[in-house]
């Protein structure tokens, strides 16, 4: 590690990485031998918020090509149907990859119209390696502990420090979980979904996936088209850019969304007193970043942590009032407390986040090829940084373990599909995490699908978040399969909800719809 980092002072570095030999059966997309899964034993795991939630576990093969080999355990959740009309299981996934889906079952069942939810067993699950599934990964505890090196590699020493962190994370994953890493990928997760279907005794499943969950759902549909009853994809990943190009395009979209936040701050100068010119406010934000790079707020929030804190604002505008208050308090009063508190609530990685990041890297690094030559990363990310500086390098280091990944890479799944029943897609025009073009691309790849667009929206995960127009289309589809049919790029268009207003009182976050869902969705994808 040190030799490789030291070489950066001069010429660029070529990283060959350590590649573990991968059994052919771990990557083949063809249908595997059927897995005879036992019916889950459901137990009460109700919470105050979700009083009818049940939980179970299911054993599945680590390698679906060897169904009698080593087995792993998936954690499941369920809100059972209550109506006489039963439409089967509705599997839900919050994305990530790496996000727990157990609570999402309760949320979806409570957020759908009661008559619709009552017709389904809403099934949540922690994908392999995630949360309560076993084994659950945590490659390098404390990897995101503050204060990290500045994400902007303006000097060779900073680049070296960030590269060393990335390589040490990949090395730790290989050392602790090398026998698992070849089987942590979207294809294996999709096969797990079919094992869930079989254990539930269902001939077909319905599916609602957000963010990365849209790619997982499309992969499942490719492998098992005859087993798909209804398919809902919300905030759609572009499957033609998995995953290196997708992250570069994300950087540009997040920069646009961050500027939308700054323009919103400018509209409320009477509250935040940061000015009425968004460009000047942007300059003040980057001045704050430069100051924190030298002297972290509260000894905790440096430049990288500041970016971590404000990135969630790109996912959901419900965070904007709180972020603006923290920004203003630091600029006007030098008060670091609101910034530190916002970081702790929105940006800091806890134990579940460490598990999520371990799976995020494991799946994304394994799903598709990544450059092994750091010169390519450096060239591409500096080029994007020139036009989109907000999170380009932060995101580069977030994904940089893939340059060293010890399990090798597969080929992305071609999700084009002409044999599915009509699928329903939802996409906001200003979505940063999964830019709009992804929804259009998948609309073309899934024959007979319908695309519902939230015009002017910038949030990520847009159904069941307070937009009645979107939710009507979702409810109609889950009720009887009805999809809108239009003649343009979109089959239906819904107007976006208005942006939030500042909190009524200083220090109190204005209530916004949608954050309950967003708290369950996976960042970064």
SVG drawing of the C-alpha trace seen along z (x, -y; Angstrom):
<svg xmlns="http://www.w3.org/2000/svg" viewBox="-63 -40 71 71">
<polyline fill="none" stroke="black" stroke-width="0.4" points="0.0,0.0 2.7,-2.5 4.8,-1.8 1.9,-2.4 0.9,-5.6 4.5,-6.9 4.7,-6.5 2.0,-9.1 4.5,-11.9 5.8,-11.3 4.1,-9.4 0.6,-8.0 0.1,-4.6 -1.3,-1.5 -3.2,0.7 -3.5,4.3 -5.4,5.2 -5.7,8.7 -8.2,10.8 -9.7,13.8 -10.5,16.7 -14.3,16.8 -16.2,19.9 -18.1,19.6 -21.3,20.6 -21.1,17.5 -21.6,15.1 -23.7,16.9 -27.0,15.2 -28.9,18.3 -31.6,19.8 -30.2,21.9 -31.3,25.3 -34.5,24.7 -33.9,24.1 -36.4,25.9 -36.9,23.4 -38.8,24.1 -41.9,22.0 -40.9,19.2 -42.1,19.3 -43.5,15.8 -43.3,14.3 -44.7,11.1 -42.1,8.2 -44.6,5.3 -43.5,1.8 -45.6,-1.2 -45.4,-2.5 -46.0,0.9 -48.3,2.9 -48.9,5.8 -45.3,6.4 -44.1,10.0 -40.6,11.3 -39.0,14.6 -35.8,15.9 -35.0,18.0 -31.9,20.0 -30.6,19.8 -27.5,21.1 -24.5,18.9 -23.9,20.1 -27.2,20.7 -25.3,23.0 -24.6,25.3 -27.9,25.4 -26.7,28.1 -23.6,26.2 -23.0,23.5 -26.1,21.6 -26.7,18.1 -29.7,16.6 -32.0,13.8 -34.0,11.7 -37.6,11.2 -40.5,9.0 -44.2,9.1 -47.4,7.2 -50.0,9.9 -53.0,9.2 -56.4,8.8 -58.8,8.6 -60.6,11.5 -59.2,10.5 -55.6,11.7 -53.1,10.6 -50.0,12.4 -46.8,11.1 -45.4,7.6 -41.7,7.6 -40.2,4.1 -36.6,3.0 -35.2,-0.4 -32.0,-0.4 -28.5,-1.1 -27.2,1.5 -26.8,2.2 -30.0,0.8 -32.2,2.8 -35.7,3.5 -37.4,4.8 -39.0,1.5 -39.9,0.7 -42.6,3.4 -44.3,1.6 -44.0,-1.7 -45.4,-0.6 -48.3,1.2 -49.2,-1.8 -48.6,-4.4 -50.6,-2.7 -54.4,-3.1 -55.8,-0.6 -57.9,1.2 -54.8,1.7 -52.4,2.8 -55.0,5.2 -54.8,7.3 -51.1,8.0 -48.6,9.6 -46.1,6.8 -42.7,8.5 -39.5,6.7 -36.1,8.3 -32.5,7.6 -30.5,8.7 -27.6,11.1 -25.0,9.5 -27.2,6.7 -28.6,5.9 -30.2,8.8 -29.3,11.3 -26.4,13.5 -23.5,13.2 -23.7,9.4 -20.6,7.6 -18.6,4.8 -15.3,4.8 -13.5,2.0 -15.2,0.6 -14.5,-3.1 -13.7,-3.7 -15.7,-6.9 -14.7,-8.2 -14.0,-11.9 -11.9,-13.7 -11.0,-12.2 -8.5,-13.6 -9.9,-16.4 -11.7,-14.8 -10.2,-17.3 -6.8,-15.9 -5.2,-19.3 -1.8,-18.0 -0.1,-14.6 -0.1,-13.9 -3.9,-14.2 -4.3,-11.9 -2.0,-9.4 -4.0,-9.5 -7.3,-8.9 -5.9,-6.1 -4.4,-4.4 -7.9,-4.5 -9.6,-3.1 -7.0,-0.3 -7.1,0.6 -10.9,0.9 -10.7,3.3 -8.0,5.3 -10.0,5.6 -13.0,6.8 -10.9,9.5 -9.2,10.6 -12.5,10.9 -15.0,12.0 -13.0,13.2 -15.0,16.4 -18.3,14.4 -17.3,11.5 -17.8,13.5 -21.4,14.1 -22.3,10.5 -23.8,9.2 -27.2,8.2 -27.7,11.5 -27.3,13.5 -29.6,11.1 -32.2,11.6 -31.9,15.3 -32.5,14.9 -35.7,13.0 -36.9,16.0 -36.1,18.3 -38.3,16.0 -41.0,16.3 -40.8,20.1 -40.8,20.2 -44.0,18.1 -45.6,20.6 -46.3,18.0 -46.2,18.7 -45.5,15.0 -44.5,11.9 -45.1,8.2 -42.3,5.9 -41.7,2.2 -38.1,1.1 -36.5,-2.3 -33.2,-3.6 -30.7,-0.7 -33.7,1.5 -34.9,0.6 -31.8,2.3 -32.3,5.3 -35.9,5.6 -35.0,5.3 -32.4,8.0 -34.9,10.3 -37.4,9.6 -34.6,10.6 -33.9,13.8 -37.4,14.8 -39.8,12.9 -42.6,15.5 -42.6,15.0 -43.3,11.3 -46.9,10.2 -46.4,6.4 -43.2,4.4 -42.9,0.9 -39.6,-1.0 -39.2,-4.3 -36.2,-6.6 -34.6,-4.4 -31.0,-3.5 -29.6,-3.6 -28.6,0.0 -26.3,-0.9 -24.0,-2.9 -23.5,-0.3 -21.6,-1.6 -18.5,-3.7 -20.2,-6.0 -23.4,-6.2 -21.4,-7.7 -19.8,-10.3 -23.2,-11.4 -24.5,-11.5 -21.8,-14.0 -23.1,-16.5 -26.7,-16.0 -25.9,-16.4 -24.0,-19.6 -27.2,-20.9 -29.3,-19.9 -26.9,-21.6 -27.2,-24.8 -31.0,-24.4 -30.6,-24.4 -28.5,-27.5 -31.0,-29.3 -33.7,-28.3 -31.5,-29.8 -31.3,-33.0 -35.1,-33.2 -35.3,-33.3 -32.6,-35.9 -34.9,-37.4 -34.5,-34.2 -30.9,-33.1 -29.3,-36.5 -26.8,-34.8 -27.7,-37.1 -30.0,-37.1 -27.5,-36.0 -27.1,-32.2 -23.6,-32.5 -22.4,-34.6 -24.1,-32.2 -22.3,-29.3 -19.0,-31.2 -19.7,-31.5 -20.4,-27.8 -17.1,-26.9 -15.4,-29.5 -16.9,-27.6 -15.6,-24.4 -12.0,-25.8 -12.1,-27.0 -13.3,-23.6 -10.6,-21.9 -8.1,-23.7 -10.0,-23.8 -12.9,-21.2 -16.0,-22.4 -16.1,-21.0 -13.1,-18.9 -15.5,-16.7 -16.7,-18.3 -13.9,-18.8 -14.3,-19.4 -15.2,-15.8 -17.7,-15.6 -19.3,-18.9 -19.9,-17.3 -21.4,-14.2 -23.7,-16.5 -25.1,-18.4 -25.3,-15.4 -28.6,-14.3 -30.0,-17.6 -29.5,-16.4 -31.7,-13.4 -34.6,-15.2 -35.4,-18.9 -37.0,-18.2 -33.5,-18.6 -33.0,-22.1 -34.2,-24.2 -32.0,-22.4 -29.0,-22.6 -29.6,-26.3 -29.8,-27.0 -26.5,-25.2 -24.8,-27.0 -26.1,-30.4 -25.1,-29.8 -21.6,-28.9 -21.2,-31.9 -22.7,-34.5 -21.8,-33.5 -19.0,-31.0 -21.3,-28.6 -20.3,-25.0 -23.0,-23.2 -25.8,-23.2 -23.3,-22.0 -22.0,-19.2 -25.5,-18.2 -26.6,-18.1 -23.5,-16.0 -24.3,-13.6 -27.9,-13.2 -27.5,-13.3 -23.9,-12.6 -22.3,-10.4 -21.9,-6.6 -23.1,-4.5 -22.9,-0.7 -25.7,-0.1 -24.2,-2.5 -20.9,-0.7 -22.6,2.5 -24.5,0.8 -21.3,-0.7 -19.6,2.7 -22.4,4.2 -22.5,1.1 -18.9,1.6 -19.2,5.4 -22.1,5.3 -21.0,2.3 -17.4,3.4 -18.5,7.0 -21.4,6.2 -19.4,4.5 -15.9,3.6 -14.1,0.6 -10.8,-1.0 -7.8,0.5 -5.6,-2.3 -5.8,-5.3 -4.8,-7.6 -8.2,-7.0 -10.0,-7.8 -7.9,-10.9 -8.5,-12.1 -12.2,-11.5 -12.9,-13.0 -10.9,-16.1 -12.7,-16.7 -16.1,-16.3 -14.9,-18.4 -14.2,-21.3 -18.0,-21.7 -19.4,-20.0 -17.2,-20.5 -19.8,-19.8 -19.3,-16.1 -17.2,-14.7 -14.2,-13.8 -16.1,-12.8 -18.0,-10.3 -14.8,-9.2 -13.3,-8.2 -16.5,-6.6 -16.2,-4.3 -12.4,-4.1 -12.2,-0.6 -13.4,0.7 -10.0,-0.1 -8.5,2.5 -11.4,4.9 -10.2,8.4 -13.1,10.4 -12.9,9.4 -15.9,8.1 -18.8,9.5 -20.5,8.1 -23.6,6.0 -26.9,7.6 -28.6,6.6 -32.1,5.9 -33.9,5.4 -37.1,7.4 -39.9,8.0 -41.8,10.7 -43.0,8.9 -46.5,7.7 -46.7,3.9 -44.3,2.3 -44.8,-1.1 -41.8,-3.5 -41.6,-6.7 -39.0,-9.4 -38.4,-13.0 -36.9,-15.3 -34.3,-16.7 -33.4,-13.5 -29.7,-13.7 -29.1,-10.1 -30.7,-8.5 -30.8,-11.2 -33.8,-11.5 -32.3,-9.8 -32.2,-6.5 -36.0,-6.4 -36.3,-7.1 -33.7,-4.4 -35.4,-1.7 -38.8,-2.8 -37.4,-1.9 -35.7,1.3 -38.8,2.8 -41.4,3.3 -44.9,2.2 -43.8,0.3 -45.3,-3.1 -43.3,-6.1 -44.8,-8.6 -42.7,-11.8 -42.7,-14.2 -42.1,-17.5 -39.8,-19.9 -39.2,-17.5 -35.8,-16.9 -36.4,-14.3 -35.3,-10.7 -38.0,-8.1 -41.1,-10.0 -44.1,-7.6 -45.7,-7.4 -44.2,-10.8 -47.2,-13.0 -47.7,-13.6 -51.3,-12.5 -51.0,-12.4 -48.1,-9.9 -49.8,-7.8 -53.0,-7.6 -51.1,-5.9 -49.3,-3.6 -52.6,-2.6 -54.4,-2.0 -51.6,0.2 -51.4,2.3 -55.2,2.6 -55.8,3.9 -52.8,3.4 -53.9,0.2 -51.1,-1.9 -51.3,-5.3 -50.7,-5.4 -49.4,-8.5 -47.9,-9.4 -44.7,-11.2 -41.6,-10.4 -43.8,-10.1 -47.1,-8.4 -48.2,-10.7 -46.9,-13.8 -47.5,-15.0 -46.6,-18.4 -43.9,-18.4 -44.7,-19.3 -43.6,-22.8 -40.2,-23.2 -40.3,-23.5 -40.4,-26.7 -38.0,-27.7 -38.7,-26.5 -41.2,-28.5 -38.8,-29.0 -35.1,-29.2 -33.7,-25.8 -36.8,-23.9 -37.0,-22.0 -40.0,-22.7 -42.3,-19.6 -42.1,-18.1 -43.7,-15.1 -41.6,-12.3 -38.8,-12.2 -40.3,-9.1 -39.7,-7.2 -36.4,-8.8 -35.1,-7.7 -35.5,-4.1 -34.0,-4.6 -30.3,-3.9 -27.9,-6.8 -25.6,-6.8 -27.7,-4.6"/>
</svg>
